[in-house]
């Protein structure tokens, strides 16, 4: 049961379950919840989000936005409010499914911000320990129904969605991507007092600059150059607040081409000139 205070939290879980459908059985089963039941012929439209993880077996998924798509072991498919859909396991294999349904203003942001879209509802290779652990935590919360379990569940569900988005973005190369970007960040920090050649960093990492830039931005949301400049700005804040060095000395120490460029970049990134930033901090 979902109470009004749970809805006011902005993200709440409507339903949760796990079922094994053996081969040669009709889908969905007769004990499927009445308000979620559907037939393959008619399909279904929900007023909430659903996330369905298949951990064994195969099947098919169909929606107004995608047409028919094959579903395999490890696939997650997302169901969106107001989007007609249907799905079922193949009779020759059956499948094992876990699902969670959720709603709320925060949930709607996934759709409005484009992180997940109805025309790309399938995320492959999600049969990972982190994903399964999030589901297991949700099951435990709803089995025990301890005080505030809905709010705790909303947080776990958000972590689950974050994990799935990372898998969607990184695919099979998440570990390689993490390693490459982590090494690049380390090299940037080591050279924070200098000017660095990002193309040489890409070469040192064994990839082309275009791939390096694309993968770096995929993980961080900004280009390697912007990240490096932001590192310098953060370091300059530290120097402004903890030393008596003037703006020109800090610009020179951090390898900026000129005091003017440092001042302009600092103001662009923080909204304040370096001197103003230092003076405001001293007033508190």
N, C-alpha and C positions, 0 to 999 in steps of 0.2 A: 504494500500500500504506500502511495506517495502522498505526503501531506503538503499543505500550502507553503509551509516554511521551507520544505525541501525544494519546491519549485522556485521560491524566491532566491535560493542560493545561486541559481543561474545555470546549473547543470545537474541533472538527476537521472538516475537509472530507473527505467520503467519495468524491465524484465530481464531475466538472466537464466540461462539453462545450458545443458549439455545432454546429448542424446546419441545413442548408437543405433543406426538403421541398418539392419542386416540386409543382405542381398535378397532380391525377389519380393520385398515387401512394398506395399503401397505407401506413397508419400503425399502429404504428411500423415502421421499416424492419427488414429481416432482420439487420442488423448491430447492432441494439440490444443492449446488455449483457444477458446471460442473467438475471442476478439482478434486473433492472429491467424485463424484458419483460412486456407485458400485451396483452390484446385488448380491443376495445371491449365485446364481449359480457360478459366476465367482470370487467373492471376490475382494480383492484390495491389492495393495502394495504401500506404501507411501514413500516419500524421506524425511520425517520429523517425529518428535514425535507428538503423540496426546494423550491427557488425557481426558477420558470421564467419567463423574460422572452421575450415575443413581439415581435420588432422589425419584422416584415412579415407580412401575410396576416391571415386570420381563422380562427376555429374555435369549438369548444364545449368547455365544462368541466362535469363532473358529479361530485358527491360526495354521500355520505350526509347531510351537513349542509346542503347548498345546493340540490340538484336541478340541472337543466341551466341553464347560464349562457353567454351568447355571449361569445367572446373576440375582441378586436380588436387591431390594431397598437398597441404601446405598453403593453399590459396585462402585469402580473405576476400569476401565481397561485401560491399557497403550498400545499404538500402537507404534511400533518401526520402524525406517527407514529400508526398505529392507525386512521386514518380512510380508509375505502374511497373510491376516486375513479377517474375515467377522463377522458381528454381526447383531442382529435384536431383537426387542421386540416380546414377545408372542402376537399373535393376540387377545387372550382373555383378556389381561390386558393392552396392550400398555405400554408406559413408558415416563417419563420425563427425558430429558438428558441435561446436560451442557457439553461443551467441549472447550478445548483450544489446538491449534496446535503450536508448537514452534520448532526452529532450532538454530544452532550455535555451536561453539567449546565448550562452557561451557556445553551446553545441552548434547553433546557427552560424556562428562566426566561421566554423570550418568550411561551410558552404559559401558564405558571402565573401570570404577572403581567398577562396580558390585553393585551399590546401587539399581538399578532396572534392571531386566533381562527379556528377551523375554519369557523365560520358566516359569516365575512367574509373569504374567502381572496383576493379579487381587489383589486388596487391598479391604478388606471388612470393613463394618461399618465406612464409611467415611462421612456419612450424619450428620456432626457435624457443629456447628456454625462457628468455625474457618475456616473450608474448604469453607463453603458457603459464608462467609464474603470476603474471598480472591477472589472468583468468582465475587461477586457483585462489588468489587473494580475494577476488570478488566473491567467489563461491563461499569462502569461509566467512566473509563479512555478512552475507545474506543468510547463511545458515545460522549464525549466532545472533544477528540483529541486535548487537550491543548499542549503547547510547551513541547517537550521532553517526550510525553506520552509513546512512545515505550520503552524508557530506564526505566521509572517508572514501566511500565508493566512487564518488564523483572525481576525487583526486586520482585514484587508481585508474579509472577509466580514461582520464586525460593523459596519464602516463602511457597507457596502452595505445592511445591514438598517436602520441608522439613517437612511440617505438615503430608503429606502422608507417608513419610518415617518413621516418628515417630509412626504413626498408624500401619504401617506394622510391625515395630519392637516390639511395645508394645502391640498391640492387644487390648483386652478389659480391660487390667490391667494397662493402662498408669497412671491413678491416683494413684493406689497402688504402682506402680513402682517408680513414682516420690516421693511419701511419704517415701518409704523405703530408697531409695538412699539419699534423702535429710536428713533424720534422721541419716543415717550412716555417711555422710559427717560431720554433726554437731558433732557427737561423736568423730570422728577423729580429728577435729579441737580443740575440748575441751581437747583432750589428746595429743596435738602436742608436748608437752615437756616430754612425757613419751613413754614407749613401751606399745603397746596395743595388746590384744588378739582378733584377728578378728573373731575367731570362737565364742567367747563370745558375740561379737557384733551381730553376726548372730542370736545367741540364744536369745538375748535381743529383737531382731526384730521379733522373732517368726518364723524363717525359718532355714532350714539346711544351712550349710556353702556352699555346692555346689550350691544350688539355689541362695543364697546371692551373691556368686562370679559371677555366670552366669548373673543374673539380673543387678548387678552393672556394669559389663563390657559391657553389652548390651547398657546401657545408656551412660556411660562415655567413652567407648573405651579402658579402661585399667582395670586391676584387682584391687580389694580393696587395696592390699598391695602396688602396684605401685602408686596408687593415694595417699596413706598415705605418702609414701616416697617423692613423688613430693611436697606434702604440706610442709614437713620438709625442703626440699631443698629451696622452695620459702621463708620460714621463715628464713632460714639461710642467704639468700641473703639480706633480710631486716636487719638482725643483722650485717652482714658484712659491709653494707653501712652506717648504722646509729648508730653504737656503736664502741667502741675501743676494744671490746673483741677479743681475738686471736682465731685462728682456733680450738685449743684444748678446750677452754672454750665454744665455740659455740657448738661443737660436744657433750660435756658433758651436756650442758643445754638442747639440743634437744633430749637427750636420746639415742644417737648413742652408739653402743657397744664399739667403739674405734675411736680415731682420724684418724687412717689409713682408716677405713671403710668409715667414713664421707668424707674424701678427695677423695677416689676412687669413691664413689657414686656421689659426687658433680661434679667431672670431667666427669663422664659418662653421667650425665644428662644435663650438660651445655657446655661441651667441654673445660672448663677451671678449673684449680685448684682454690680453694677458695681464696688464696692470690693473684693470678693473676687477678681474678674477681674484687677484691677490688681495686687493683692498677690501672686497666684499667679505672674503673669508675672515679678515682681521676684525670685522665688526661683530662677529658672533662669538 
